[in-house]
Amino acid sequence: MIRVLTRFTLMLTAVVFLAACSSGTKGRCHKVREYQKAESAPFLVIPEGLAPLDPNLRLKIPDGPLNLEAVPEGQPCLDYPPRYFREG
């Protein structure tokens, strides 16, 4: 009984992971994403007595123009690789 339950649990977990990997990714680049509007913020001020933050863990947003446009409908998303084999 325990063996059957373990197999069932493993199969159910595998199905859930496979379903999660394939859901909701199509057309995601055709909308402006929240990260496209990201801006740098000043360092946090750490109160005395607490350990300072590691400065190497800071993410710096590069200077330059922001891309606030989504990929037009009908254009491929960058997260999909180009076709390798010719069709036909």
N, C-alpha and C positions, 0 to 999 in steps of 0.2 A: 504494500500500500504506500509506504513512504517513497519507494523507488518510482512508482507511477506519479506521485505528487511532485517529486523532484523533477522528473522529465517534463511534466506539464508546465511547471513553473519556468524551467529553462526555455522551453519552446515559446511560451507566452512572452517572456522577456525579449527573446530574439525578434518576435513579430512586432512588438512595440517599438523596439529600436529601429527596425527597418521601416516601419510606417513613419516614424518621426523624421528619419533622414529624407524621405521623399515628399513630405507634406509642406505646402506653402512656399516653395522656392520658385515656382514658375512666375515670371513677370514681376519679380520683386524689384528689379532695377528701374521699372517704368514709373516709379513714384519717387519724389524727393525724400531722402532718408534723413533722420534726425542728426546723424553724425556729420552730414554735409554742412550743417550750420554751426559746427563746433568752433569755439573760440578759446584761446588760452586764458587761464586764470592765474592770479598771483599765488605765490607759495602760501601754504598754511602757516599760521603762527602757532607754534607749539608752546604750551605753557611750561614754565619752569618746573623741573622735577620729572617731566616725562621724557622718554627717549626721543631724540630727533629722528625725522624721517630720512630714509636713505635717498640722497639726491639723484642717484642713478636710476631710481624707479620713476622719476618724473617723466611724463609724456609731453613732449613739446610739439605743438602744432606748427608746422612750417609756415613762414610768412609767404604771402602771395595771394592771388585772387581765389575766392571761394567758388567752387562749382555748385551752384544752386539749381541746376537743371537736371531733370531726370532724363534717362535714355528714351528717345522717342519710340512710340509704339512701332513695331515691325523691325526695329533694329535689335541685334543680338545683345544680350547682357554680357558684361566682361567676366562674370563668374562661370560662364559656360565656355568650355574650350572650343576652338574651331574644329570643324569636321576633319578628320585625318584621311579617311578613305573617300574616294569618289563614289558617287551614287551611280548605280546602273551596272 
